[in-house]
Amino acid sequence: MELARAKMQAAGVDPVAIDNFAHYYRLLEHGETGLIPESSIDPVEIGRLADAEVDEATATDAIRKTVVIKLNGGLGTSMGMDRAKSLLCVRRGLSFLDIIARQVLHLRREYDATLPLLFMNSFRTSEDTREALARYEDLAVDGLPLEFLQNKEPKLLKDGLTPASYPKDPELEWCPPGHGDLYPALRGSGTLDLLIEKGFRYAFVSNSDNLGAVPEARVAGWFAQSGAPFAIEAVRRTPSDRKGGHFARRKADGRLVLRETAQTPDADREALADLERHKYTSTNNLWFDLVAMRDTLDQRDGILGLPLIRNVKHLDPSDASTPEVVQIECAMGAAIEVFDDSQLIEVGRDRFVPVKTTNDLLVLRSDVYEIRKDFVLDQVAADVPYIDLDGDYYKLVGEFDKRFPEGAPSLAKATSVTIDGDWTFGHNVQLVGEVHLQSKGAERIPADEVISGSEAASGSGA
């Protein structure tokens, strides 16, 4: 641990972050796994935002006291990117960052609200993000930063827990501490105190790759009138969420907990996948009272003590021959168990439109959604289709774009789309129902083609 601490100090990492790292290192050293057994939790039932009564005055007052924070540290490496994932084009030449900025600027005008927008960037996304946002001259709020930086920590060799060394690419010796780093980063950067000094009371936090996460005044009003120090927006789990985390209530003390997949013992994987037992998953849209957060961090010397997530990867994620390393992480949503009277609220799936893969990106670029004049996504299709693209040809954004040179096909009438093989799509192609395209060679679908489930194609290869 002392080697890791010295490495962080030499790199200028904030002392609060170093103390947090040391806390988790000790847990790791003593064999802590962060696992939450099924026998220790009960399922939860929660109320719906749709049933909440929030008057306009409460909503307006709350949004005027709110600051918006976007988690923007991801590079999209799983999709072959080496820049901030939020720079990906969504449509009409607009990136995630463009749409987020325009959503906030619209809400400022609508509610005569300051509504500051801050990005938690990583050391890899900061410069790209600032350059992309420079065109929005009125986005920054006087006296407040547009960003604060996520901390970094050394990757630890699985064998011995010593800091990994990789002279070939020293940057790969470091990793972010998971989005649970939000709280020490806010405190250590001075941003938390500054926001409180400026008169703001509530924070709305979400991922930059979730364009459904709009800081709606009605949701802000619900949170304000709840009096809760902390709350998370939840959605009903669907079959696509079977492997994802969920909320539960801990039997020992009755507190709400967020159990991530990495915290689920292998023996409990079946229970994890039971959508009737564990009904709700996290949107990673959360709200907290800035003063309550500051006071709690102060009481705990900057360490909230969120559950450990032990993440094992290769030192170079793209090279399986490099040694296995442990990345110490924690999830920001796990803070729900720290505060008395934390709340969950069920929201519509329209507030949860994450883009983690090119499957998700295809849906977002299609006619399943429209972007309204207020830059809010509007789902116009009856259902969001299930998409499964062949990873050999579509996983990386560059290869994905080559196969949709004229834009995404129409998916508004599709229920599922499975593509096996190398298919390129012409202009204005429509996919209807359950579509399965299969080929052993390269195929092209001509412009204006309509393919329905009953006509699912098998190509011979071009």
N, C-alpha and C positions, 0 to 999 in steps of 0.2 A: 504494500500500500504506500509506503514511503517513496518508493520509486515512482509510482503513479502520481502521487501528490507533487513531487519535485518536478515531474514532467509538465504537469498542469500549471504550476507556478511559473516555470520558465517560459511557457507559452502565453502568459498573461491572463489565464482564466480567472474569472471573478472568485474571490474567496468564498462567497456563499455557495457557488457551484462546487467548489472543491470540498467544502464541508458536506454537501449533499452526496457527492460521490463517495466520500469516506464512509458515510452512514451505510450506503448500500454495499460497499465493498466488505464491510464487517459482516453484514448479513450473508453475503455470498461466501465469505471465508468460513463461516460457521455452518455452511451447508443449507442455508435457506434457499428454497426453490420458488417461493411465491405461489405455490399451488393452493387452490381452494377446492377441497373435496366436496362432492355433491352432498355428502352426509352432514356438512356444516352449514348448509343454506336452505332456505325455503323460496318458492316462487313468489312473485309479487303481482298485485293488481293495482292499476293506477288510473287516475282520471284523465279525461280528454280535453284538449284545448278547445275543441268544437263546442263543448258543454260549458265552458267558462264564461262568466259574465264580466266583461270589461268595458266600462264606459269610455267615451272618446276623450274626456278630460284627463282621466287617469292614464290612458295610453299616451296622449300627447306629452304630459308631464314626465312620464317615465322615459320616453325616447329622447327627450331633451337633456336627460341626466345620464345618457348611455354613451359608452365608448365601444367601438367595434374593433375587435382584434382578429386578424386572420393568421392562421398557422401557415407559413409559406417557406418551410425549410427543405421541402422535398425536391429532388432533382429529376424524378421520373426515370431513374436508372432501369427499373424493370421494363420500361418501354423503350429503352435504348437512348434516352436523353442524357445530355451532360449540362443542361441548363435548368433553371427553375421550371418545374412542371406547369406552373401557372402561366407561362408564356405560350403554351400550346394554343393554337387557333381553335376557337369553338365554331364560329361561323361569321360570315360577312367581314372577314378580316379582323374580328375582335377576339382577343385572348381572354382567358379567365380574369386576368388583372384588369383589362379594359372594362369588362362587364361588372366586376366588383366595384370599381371606381365609379362607374356611372349609376349603379344602384344607390350607392351612398350619396352621391351628389343630388340625385332626384329626391331622396328622402329628406335631405337638408332643406331643400326648397319647399317640399310639401308640408313639413312640420315646423319650419322656421327653427331648425335645430342645428347645433354645432356639429354633433355626431362625428367626433374624430375617428379616423380610420388609421389603425396601426398594424404593421406587419411584423410578426416574429419570424425574421429571416435566419437562415443558417449562414455560416461563413462561406458557403458555396453559392447561395442565392442572393446575397445582399446587393452586389453590384448590378447584376442583371435586372433585378426588381426596381432599383432606384432609376436606372436608365429608362425602363419601360414606362414608369409613372411620371417621368419628367414632363410629359406633354400635358398633364393635368395640373396646371399652375395653381389652381385654387383648391387642390385636394388637401394639402398640408394645413393644419390649424396652427395659428400663431402660438408660439411658446411650447408646442408639443412636437416630439419627433414623429416621423412617418414610419420609423422602424425601431426595433430593438433586437439585439442578436441573441439567438439561442446559444446556449453554452456548448462546449465540446468536451469530450473526455477520451482518454486512451482506451483502445481496444485491448483486452487482456487475453494472453494466451491461455487457452483452456487448460493446458498442462502447466500448472504452477501459478497462474493468475498474475504473471508479470506483464508489464506493458509491452505490447508487440512492437517489433522493429521491422521496417520495410523500406530500406534505402532507395529501392527502385522507384517508389512513389510514396514519400513520407506522409502525404495527405491521408493515405489509406490507413495510417496508424491511428487515426482519430475517428470518432463517430459521435452523433448527437445522442443525448441521454433520453430520447423519447419525448413525446409532447408534454409529459409531466414536468418537464423542465420549464414550462411556461411560468410557473409561480416563482421559483428562484430567479429566473431571468428578469421578470417584471420587477422584483424587489431589488436585485443586485444592480440593475441598470438605473435605478432611481425613478423609473417610469411610474411605478405604482404610487409612490408618494406625490409625484408631480400631478397625476390625474386627480387625486383627491384634493390637492391644493387648488386645482382649477375648478373645483365644484362638481366633478362628476361622481356618480354614486354606483352605477351598474356597468358591468362589462358583459358584452356578448361575444363569445369566442366560437370560431368555427374553422374548418379546413378551407383553404383557398380553392381546392378542387371540387367543392360542393356548392354549385351555383344556386341550389335551392335554399341555402342558409342565408336568407335575407333578414336584416335586423328589423323585423316588423314591429310597429308600435304596439299592436295588440298583444304580442307575446311579451314585450317589455312591460306593458301594463299588468299582465297576469303575474309576472314575476314580482313586480313592485308591490302589488297588493297582497301577494302571498306572505310577504315578510320573511321569506326564506333567505338564508345567507348564500345558498348554492342550489342550483337546479340544472337538470339535463333534459333536453328534448329526446323522447324515445319514439320509436316506431314499432309497429307489429312486425315480427320476424316473418320472412317468407322462405320458401325452399332455398333461395340463393344465400340466405343468412345462416344456414344450418351449421356451418363451420365457424361462424363468427361469435363474438362475445355477447353477453346478455346481462340483464340486471337480476338481482336476487336480494333476499334479506338474510343477514347473518343470524343464525340461531342464538349465538352466544350473547349478543348485545342488542339485537333487533335493528341494527343499522343497515341501510341500503348499501349494497356493494355492486361493483361492476366486475364481472368475471370475464377476462379475456381468454381466448383460445389457448394461449401459451400458459395460462394459469390453471388449466383443466387437466387433472390426471388422466392418463390413458384409459384407466378403468371407467372413467365417467364420460367418455366421448359420446356414448349413446344418449345419456341424459342431456348433454350439451346440444345435441341435434334434435331434441324433442320440442317441437314448436308449440305443442299444447301445454307442456309444463312450464317452459321458459318462453314467454310470449313476446318479450320486448328486447330490442337491441338499441344500442346508442347511435344517435346521429352524429355524435361529437360536436353538437351544437350545445353550448352550455352558457349559463348565466351565473354571475356571482356578484355579491355586494363587495365593492372595493374596500370599504372600511373593515368589514368582517374578515376579509382576506388579509389585509395588513395586520390587523390585531392578532390573528391566529398565527401568522408567520412570525411576528415579534415574540409571541409567547413561546414559540417552538424554536427560536434562534434560527429562523429561516428554513427549517426542515419540516415539511408537512408529514413526512414519514409515509408516503404512499407505498402500496404494496410493490415489491420487487418483481420485475419481469426479467428473467434470465434468457437472453437471446443468443443462441449459438450460430455463428456463421463462419465462412472462410474469410481470412484476412483480406484477400482480394476477392470480392463476391463473384467476379467473372472468371476466377481461376481456382478450380477445385483442388489443385495440387498445393495451394498455400495452406498454412496451418489453420486449424480451427481456433476461433477466438470467441470470447464471451463479451457481449455488449450488455452493459447494465442499463436497463430502461425502466420507465414507469409511465403509466397512462394518466393524462390530465383528468379524465373522467373519474378516476379512482378517488379523487378528492371528495366525492359524494359521501364517503364514509367518515370523513374527518369532521364534518360539521353537524351539530345538532340541528334537527328539523330540515335537513336537505329534502328537496322535492324532485319528483319525476312528473312529466306531463307527456301524454301521448299526442303527437302531432301527425299530420298527414304526410304521406310519402313524398309529397311535392317539396317538402323541406329537407329531403335527403336524396340528393342526386350526385353521389360521389363518382369520380372518374379514377379508377384504380388500374384499369387495363384498357386496351384498345377496343375490347367488346363494349365497355361503357362509353368510350369516345364515339363509336359509331352511332349509338343511340342518340347521344347528345347532339351530334351534327345532323341528324335526320329530321324528318318532319313529325316525329313523335312529340317534339317540343316546338313552341314558338317563343321568340323573345319579344315581350311586350314593349310598349313605349317607355315604361319605367324600368326596363331592362331586367324584369323579373321573368323567370322561366314559366311558361304556361303549358302544361301537358294537354295537348289537344287530341291525342290518340286515346282510345278507350283504355288500353292497357300498355304497359311498357313491355316490349317483347324480350324474350330470353335470347341472348346472342352467344354463340360459341364459334369463334373464328380459329382456324388452324394456326397454332402457334409458330409453325415453321415458316409461315408466309406473312402473318399479320401482327405478331407480337410487338415488333419494333415499329415505332412511329414512321420512320423513313420508308420501310417496306409497306406498311399499311397505306400510306398516302399514295404510293405508286399504283396501288390496286383500286383506288377510288379517285382517279384523276379528275373526274367531272363532278365530284362531290358524292355524298352518301346516297344510297338508293332510298326510295320511299319505304318506310317501315310502319307507317300509320295503321296499316291493316294486317301487319304480321303479328303472329303470336310467338313464334320461335324461328330462329335462323341458325342453322348449323352449316358451316362451310368446311369441308375437307378438301385439301388441295389448293392449287394456285389459280384463283379466279380474279379477273379484272372486270370492273363494271363500267359500262358506258353511261351516257347522260340519261337521266330521268328513268332509270330502271325501277320497277315496282316489285316488291316482294309481299306476297299475300298468304296469310295462314301459316301453317307449319312448313317451312322451306328447308330442304336439305340438298346442298350442292356437293357433289363428290366427283373428284377427278384425279387421275394419276399424272396428268400433264397440265401444262398451262392452258387455260381457257379464257375466252372473253365473252361477256354478255353484251350484246349490241344495245345501242340507245333505244329507249322507249319500250324495252321488253317488259312484259308482265309475267312473273313466275309465281304460280300459286302452289300450295302444298301438294295438290294432286298432280302437278307437273314437275315436281322436284327433279332436278337434272342430274344425270351422271355423264360426265364428259369423257371423251376418248383421249383427249390431249391434243393440244394444238401443235 
